[in-house]
Amino acid sequence: MDHWGFILAAYGIAALLLGGYWWRAERRIREAERALREERSR
């Protein structure tokens, strides 16, 4: 049974999902830091 294609596909999907999650988390962190800096400068 050749199941390696499914295994590689599952790893690829997991990598895309984790990469997308990480990208969104980084963007939200940057936005929060910017808002905090703007609030402190007032």
N, CA, C and O atoms as a Tripos MOL2 file, in Angstrom:
@<TRIPOS>MOLECULE
protein
  168   167    42     0     0
PROTEIN
NO_CHARGES

@<TRIPOS>ATOM
      1 N           0.8460   -1.1980    0.0000 N.3       1 MET1
      2 CA          0.0000    0.0000    0.0000 C.3       1 MET1
      3 C           0.8850    1.2530    0.0000 C.2       1 MET1
      4 O           1.7920    1.4090    0.8170 O.2       1 MET1
      5 N           0.5830    2.1160   -0.9350 N.am      2 ASP2
      6 CA          1.3660    3.3440   -1.0430 C.3       2 ASP2
      7 C           0.5700    4.4990   -0.4390 C.2       2 ASP2
      8 O          -0.2740    5.1060   -1.0980 O.2       2 ASP2
      9 N           0.8510    4.7800    0.7980 N.am      3 HIS3
     10 CA          0.1130    5.8320    1.5050 C.3       3 HIS3
     11 C           0.9520    7.0860    1.7170 C.2       3 HIS3
     12 O           0.4950    8.0320    2.3590 O.2       3 HIS3
     13 N           2.1750    7.1080    1.1850 N.am      4 TRP4
     14 CA          3.0500    8.2510    1.4200 C.3       4 TRP4
     15 C           2.5160    9.5350    0.7910 C.2       4 TRP4
     16 O           2.7780   10.6220    1.3060 O.2       4 TRP4
     17 N           1.7860    9.4340   -0.2930 N.am      5 GLY5
     18 CA          1.1990   10.6240   -0.8980 C.3       5 GLY5
     19 C           0.2140   11.3050    0.0340 C.2       5 GLY5
     20 O           0.1750   12.5320    0.1260 O.2       5 GLY5
     21 N          -0.5780   10.5020    0.7210 N.am      6 PHE6
     22 CA         -1.5300   11.0610    1.6760 C.3       6 PHE6
     23 C          -0.8120   11.6770    2.8770 C.2       6 PHE6
     24 O          -1.2230   12.7170    3.3920 O.2       6 PHE6
     25 N           0.2500   11.0310    3.3100 N.am      7 ILE7
     26 CA          1.0140   11.5560    4.4430 C.3       7 ILE7
     27 C           1.6400   12.8970    4.0700 C.2       7 ILE7
     28 O           1.5630   13.8570    4.8380 O.2       7 ILE7
     29 N           2.2540   12.9620    2.9040 N.am      8 LEU8
     30 CA          2.8550   14.2310    2.4710 C.3       8 LEU8
     31 C           1.8040   15.3170    2.2880 C.2       8 LEU8
     32 O           2.0480   16.4770    2.6240 O.2       8 LEU8
     33 N           0.6460   14.9580    1.7630 N.am      9 ALA9
     34 CA         -0.4340   15.9350    1.5990 C.3       9 ALA9
     35 C          -0.8990   16.4450    2.9640 C.2       9 ALA9
     36 O          -1.1540   17.6380    3.1290 O.2       9 ALA9
     37 N          -1.0080   15.5500    3.9320 N.am     10 ALA10
     38 CA         -1.4380   15.9620    5.2740 C.3      10 ALA10
     39 C          -0.4110   16.9070    5.8970 C.2      10 ALA10
     40 O          -0.7820   17.9020    6.5180 O.2      10 ALA10
     41 N           0.8750   16.6010    5.7350 N.am     11 TYR11
     42 CA          1.9080   17.5010    6.2570 C.3      11 TYR11
     43 C           1.8670   18.8430    5.5350 C.2      11 TYR11
     44 O           2.0570   19.8850    6.1620 O.2      11 TYR11
     45 N           1.6240   18.8310    4.2410 N.am     12 GLY12
     46 CA          1.5360   20.0820    3.4940 C.3      12 GLY12
     47 C           0.3720   20.9390    3.9510 C.2      12 GLY12
     48 O           0.5150   22.1500    4.1200 O.2      12 GLY12
     49 N          -0.7740   20.3170    4.1490 N.am     13 ILE13
     50 CA         -1.9500   21.0560    4.6270 C.3      13 ILE13
     51 C          -1.6960   21.6080    6.0240 C.2      13 ILE13
     52 O          -2.0360   22.7550    6.3130 O.2      13 ILE13
     53 N          -1.1010   20.7960    6.8860 N.am     14 ALA14
     54 CA         -0.8020   21.2570    8.2480 C.3      14 ALA14
     55 C           0.1720   22.4290    8.2090 C.2      14 ALA14
     56 O           0.0130   23.3860    8.9670 O.2      14 ALA14
     57 N           1.1740   22.3680    7.3390 N.am     15 ALA15
     58 CA          2.1400   23.4650    7.2390 C.3      15 ALA15
     59 C           1.4610   24.7430    6.7590 C.2      15 ALA15
     60 O           1.7560   25.8250    7.2660 O.2      15 ALA15
     61 N           0.5570   24.6310    5.7900 N.am     16 LEU16
     62 CA         -0.1620   25.8180    5.3090 C.3      16 LEU16
     63 C          -1.0410   26.4060    6.4050 C.2      16 LEU16
     64 O          -1.0800   27.6230    6.5830 O.2      16 LEU16
     65 N          -1.7430   25.5540    7.1360 N.am     17 LEU17
     66 CA         -2.6150   26.0480    8.1980 C.3      17 LEU17
     67 C          -1.8100   26.7240    9.3060 C.2      17 LEU17
     68 O          -2.1810   27.7980    9.7790 O.2      17 LEU17
     69 N          -0.7090   26.0970    9.7190 N.am     18 LEU18
     70 CA          0.1080   26.6940   10.7750 C.3      18 LEU18
     71 C           0.7720   27.9770   10.2980 C.2      18 LEU18
     72 O           0.8990   28.9340   11.0610 O.2      18 LEU18
     73 N           1.1970   27.9990    9.0380 N.am     19 GLY19
     74 CA          1.7910   29.2240    8.4920 C.3      19 GLY19
     75 C           0.7850   30.3590    8.4400 C.2      19 GLY19
     76 O           1.1160   31.4990    8.7650 O.2      19 GLY19
     77 N          -0.4370   30.0570    8.0350 N.am     20 GLY20
     78 CA         -1.4770   31.0830    8.0090 C.3      20 GLY20
     79 C          -1.8210   31.5850    9.3950 C.2      20 GLY20
     80 O          -2.0250   32.7820    9.5960 O.2      20 GLY20
     81 N          -1.8850   30.6760   10.3500 N.am     21 TYR21
     82 CA         -2.1730   31.0740   11.7330 C.3      21 TYR21
     83 C          -1.0580   31.9680   12.2670 C.2      21 TYR21
     84 O          -1.3220   32.9890   12.9020 O.2      21 TYR21
     85 N           0.1970   31.5750   12.0020 N.am     22 TRP22
     86 CA          1.3380   32.3550   12.4880 C.3      22 TRP22
     87 C           1.3410   33.7470   11.8700 C.2      22 TRP22
     88 O           1.6090   34.7330   12.5570 O.2      22 TRP22
     89 N           1.0420   33.8320   10.5670 N.am     23 TRP23
     90 CA          1.0290   35.1190    9.8930 C.3      23 TRP23
     91 C          -0.0210   36.0370   10.5120 C.2      23 TRP23
     92 O           0.2440   37.2120   10.7630 O.2      23 TRP23
     93 N          -1.2290   35.4890   10.7600 N.am     24 ARG24
     94 CA         -2.2880   36.2970   11.3670 C.3      24 ARG24
     95 C          -1.9280   36.7170   12.7840 C.2      24 ARG24
     96 O          -2.1920   37.8540   13.1750 O.2      24 ARG24
     97 N          -1.3330   35.8250   13.5540 N.am     25 ALA25
     98 CA         -0.9520   36.1490   14.9360 C.3      25 ALA25
     99 C           0.0990   37.2430   14.9490 C.2      25 ALA25
    100 O           0.0020   38.1760   15.7460 O.2      25 ALA25
    101 N           1.1040   37.1500   14.0850 N.am     26 GLU26
    102 CA          2.1330   38.1920   14.0140 C.3      26 GLU26
    103 C           1.5310   39.5420   13.6530 C.2      26 GLU26
    104 O           1.9050   40.5650   14.2260 O.2      26 GLU26
    105 N           0.5960   39.5480   12.7020 N.am     27 ARG27
    106 CA         -0.0300   40.8050   12.2920 C.3      27 ARG27
    107 C          -0.8150   41.4180   13.4540 C.2      27 ARG27
    108 O          -0.7580   42.6280   13.6740 O.2      27 ARG27
    109 N          -1.5390   40.5930   14.1890 N.am     28 ARG28
    110 CA         -2.3010   41.1210   15.3280 C.3      28 ARG28
    111 C          -1.3880   41.6490   16.4180 C.2      28 ARG28
    112 O          -1.6940   42.6570   17.0550 O.2      28 ARG28
    113 N          -0.2620   40.9710   16.6360 N.am     29 ILE29
    114 CA          0.6940   41.4500   17.6470 C.3      29 ILE29
    115 C           1.2510   42.8030   17.2400 C.2      29 ILE29
    116 O           1.3470   43.7090   18.0680 O.2      29 ILE29
    117 N           1.6230   42.9490   15.9590 N.am     30 ARG30
    118 CA          2.1410   44.2310   15.4860 C.3      30 ARG30
    119 C           1.1120   45.3360   15.6290 C.2      30 ARG30
    120 O           1.4560   46.4500   16.0230 O.2      30 ARG30
    121 N          -0.1560   45.0460   15.3140 N.am     31 GLU31
    122 CA         -1.2020   46.0570   15.4560 C.3      31 GLU31
    123 C          -1.3910   46.4560   16.9150 C.2      31 GLU31
    124 O          -1.5820   47.6340   17.2170 O.2      31 GLU31
    125 N          -1.3400   45.4820   17.8200 N.am     32 ALA32
    126 CA         -1.4960   45.7820   19.2450 C.3      32 ALA32
    127 C          -0.3260   46.6210   19.7490 C.2      32 ALA32
    128 O          -0.5250   47.5520   20.5300 O.2      32 ALA32
    129 N           0.8910   46.3020   19.3120 N.am     33 GLU33
    130 CA          2.0500   47.0870   19.7300 C.3      33 GLU33
    131 C           1.9650   48.5150   19.2080 C.2      33 GLU33
    132 O           2.3110   49.4570   19.9200 O.2      33 GLU33
    133 N           1.5080   48.6810   17.9710 N.am     34 ARG34
    134 CA          1.3680   50.0200   17.4020 C.3      34 ARG34
    135 C           0.3280   50.8220   18.1790 C.2      34 ARG34
    136 O           0.5490   51.9940   18.4820 O.2      34 ARG34
    137 N          -0.7980   50.2000   18.5020 N.am     35 ALA35
    138 CA         -1.8400   50.8900   19.2620 C.3      35 ALA35
    139 C          -1.3340   51.2710   20.6460 C.2      35 ALA35
    140 O          -1.6580   52.3460   21.1490 O.2      35 ALA35
    141 N          -0.5460   50.4040   21.2610 N.am     36 LEU36
    142 CA         -0.0040   50.6940   22.5830 C.3      36 LEU36
    143 C           0.9640   51.8710   22.5210 C.2      36 LEU36
    144 O           0.9450   52.7400   23.3920 O.2      36 LEU36
    145 N           1.8120   51.9000   21.4850 N.am     37 ARG37
    146 CA          2.7360   53.0180   21.3320 C.3      37 ARG37
    147 C           2.0050   54.3300   21.0960 C.2      37 ARG37
    148 O           2.3880   55.3670   21.6400 O.2      37 ARG37
    149 N           0.9490   54.2870   20.2830 N.am     38 GLU38
    150 CA          0.1730   55.5090   20.0260 C.3      38 GLU38
    151 C          -0.5160   55.9870   21.2850 C.2      38 GLU38
    152 O          -0.6160   57.1910   21.5210 O.2      38 GLU38
    153 N          -0.9900   55.0580   22.0950 N.am     39 GLU39
    154 CA         -1.6830   55.4560   23.3220 C.3      39 GLU39
    155 C          -0.6970   56.0590   24.3280 C.2      39 GLU39
    156 O          -1.0350   57.0020   25.0440 O.2      39 GLU39
    157 N           0.5070   55.5200   24.3790 N.am     40 ARG40
    158 CA          1.5090   56.0580   25.3110 C.3      40 ARG40
    159 C           1.9930   57.4370   24.8950 C.2      40 ARG40
    160 O           2.3640   58.2400   25.7510 O.2      40 ARG40
    161 N           1.9970   57.7280   23.6020 N.am     41 SER41
    162 CA          2.5210   59.0040   23.1180 C.3      41 SER41
    163 C           1.5210   60.1400   23.3200 C.2      41 SER41
    164 O           1.8630   61.3070   23.1270 O.2      41 SER41
    165 N           0.3000   59.8110   23.7040 N.am     42 ARG42
    166 CA         -0.7030   60.8680   23.9120 C.3      42 ARG42
    167 C          -0.4980   61.5800   25.2120 C.2      42 ARG42
    168 O          -1.2530   62.4940   25.5410 O.2      42 ARG42
@<TRIPOS>BOND
     1     1     2 1
     2     2     3 1
     3     3     4 2
     4     3     5 am
     5     5     6 1
     6     6     7 1
     7     7     8 2
     8     7     9 am
     9     9    10 1
    10    10    11 1
    11    11    12 2
    12    11    13 am
    13    13    14 1
    14    14    15 1
    15    15    16 2
    16    15    17 am
    17    17    18 1
    18    18    19 1
    19    19    20 2
    20    19    21 am
    21    21    22 1
    22    22    23 1
    23    23    24 2
    24    23    25 am
    25    25    26 1
    26    26    27 1
    27    27    28 2
    28    27    29 am
    29    29    30 1
    30    30    31 1
    31    31    32 2
    32    31    33 am
    33    33    34 1
    34    34    35 1
    35    35    36 2
    36    35    37 am
    37    37    38 1
    38    38    39 1
    39    39    40 2
    40    39    41 am
    41    41    42 1
    42    42    43 1
    43    43    44 2
    44    43    45 am
    45    45    46 1
    46    46    47 1
    47    47    48 2
    48    47    49 am
    49    49    50 1
    50    50    51 1
    51    51    52 2
    52    51    53 am
    53    53    54 1
    54    54    55 1
    55    55    56 2
    56    55    57 am
    57    57    58 1
    58    58    59 1
    59    59    60 2
    60    59    61 am
    61    61    62 1
    62    62    63 1
    63    63    64 2
    64    63    65 am
    65    65    66 1
    66    66    67 1
    67    67    68 2
    68    67    69 am
    69    69    70 1
    70    70    71 1
    71    71    72 2
    72    71    73 am
    73    73    74 1
    74    74    75 1
    75    75    76 2
    76    75    77 am
    77    77    78 1
    78    78    79 1
    79    79    80 2
    80    79    81 am
    81    81    82 1
    82    82    83 1
    83    83    84 2
    84    83    85 am
    85    85    86 1
    86    86    87 1
    87    87    88 2
    88    87    89 am
    89    89    90 1
    90    90    91 1
    91    91    92 2
    92    91    93 am
    93    93    94 1
    94    94    95 1
    95    95    96 2
    96    95    97 am
    97    97    98 1
    98    98    99 1
    99    99   100 2
   100    99   101 am
   101   101   102 1
   102   102   103 1
   103   103   104 2
   104   103   105 am
   105   105   106 1
   106   106   107 1
   107   107   108 2
   108   107   109 am
   109   109   110 1
   110   110   111 1
   111   111   112 2
   112   111   113 am
   113   113   114 1
   114   114   115 1
   115   115   116 2
   116   115   117 am
   117   117   118 1
   118   118   119 1
   119   119   120 2
   120   119   121 am
   121   121   122 1
   122   122   123 1
   123   123   124 2
   124   123   125 am
   125   125   126 1
   126   126   127 1
   127   127   128 2
   128   127   129 am
   129   129   130 1
   130   130   131 1
   131   131   132 2
   132   131   133 am
   133   133   134 1
   134   134   135 1
   135   135   136 2
   136   135   137 am
   137   137   138 1
   138   138   139 1
   139   139   140 2
   140   139   141 am
   141   141   142 1
   142   142   143 1
   143   143   144 2
   144   143   145 am
   145   145   146 1
   146   146   147 1
   147   147   148 2
   148   147   149 am
   149   149   150 1
   150   150   151 1
   151   151   152 2
   152   151   153 am
   153   153   154 1
   154   154   155 1
   155   155   156 2
   156   155   157 am
   157   157   158 1
   158   158   159 1
   159   159   160 2
   160   159   161 am
   161   161   162 1
   162   162   163 1
   163   163   164 2
   164   163   165 am
   165   165   166 1
   166   166   167 1
   167   167   168 2
@<TRIPOS>SUBSTRUCTURE
     1 MET1         2 RESIDUE 1 A MET
     2 ASP2         6 RESIDUE 1 A ASP
     3 HIS3        10 RESIDUE 1 A HIS
     4 TRP4        14 RESIDUE 1 A TRP
     5 GLY5        18 RESIDUE 1 A GLY
     6 PHE6        22 RESIDUE 1 A PHE
     7 ILE7        26 RESIDUE 1 A ILE
     8 LEU8        30 RESIDUE 1 A LEU
     9 ALA9        34 RESIDUE 1 A ALA
    10 ALA10       38 RESIDUE 1 A ALA
    11 TYR11       42 RESIDUE 1 A TYR
    12 GLY12       46 RESIDUE 1 A GLY
    13 ILE13       50 RESIDUE 1 A ILE
    14 ALA14       54 RESIDUE 1 A ALA
    15 ALA15       58 RESIDUE 1 A ALA
    16 LEU16       62 RESIDUE 1 A LEU
    17 LEU17       66 RESIDUE 1 A LEU
    18 LEU18       70 RESIDUE 1 A LEU
    19 GLY19       74 RESIDUE 1 A GLY
    20 GLY20       78 RESIDUE 1 A GLY
    21 TYR21       82 RESIDUE 1 A TYR
    22 TRP22       86 RESIDUE 1 A TRP
    23 TRP23       90 RESIDUE 1 A TRP
    24 ARG24       94 RESIDUE 1 A ARG
    25 ALA25       98 RESIDUE 1 A ALA
    26 GLU26      102 RESIDUE 1 A GLU
    27 ARG27      106 RESIDUE 1 A ARG
    28 ARG28      110 RESIDUE 1 A ARG
    29 ILE29      114 RESIDUE 1 A ILE
    30 ARG30      118 RESIDUE 1 A ARG
    31 GLU31      122 RESIDUE 1 A GLU
    32 ALA32      126 RESIDUE 1 A ALA
    33 GLU33      130 RESIDUE 1 A GLU
    34 ARG34      134 RESIDUE 1 A ARG
    35 ALA35      138 RESIDUE 1 A ALA
    36 LEU36      142 RESIDUE 1 A LEU
    37 ARG37      146 RESIDUE 1 A ARG
    38 GLU38      150 RESIDUE 1 A GLU
    39 GLU39      154 RESIDUE 1 A GLU
    40 ARG40      158 RESIDUE 1 A ARG
    41 SER41      162 RESIDUE 1 A SER
    42 ARG42      166 RESIDUE 1 A ARG
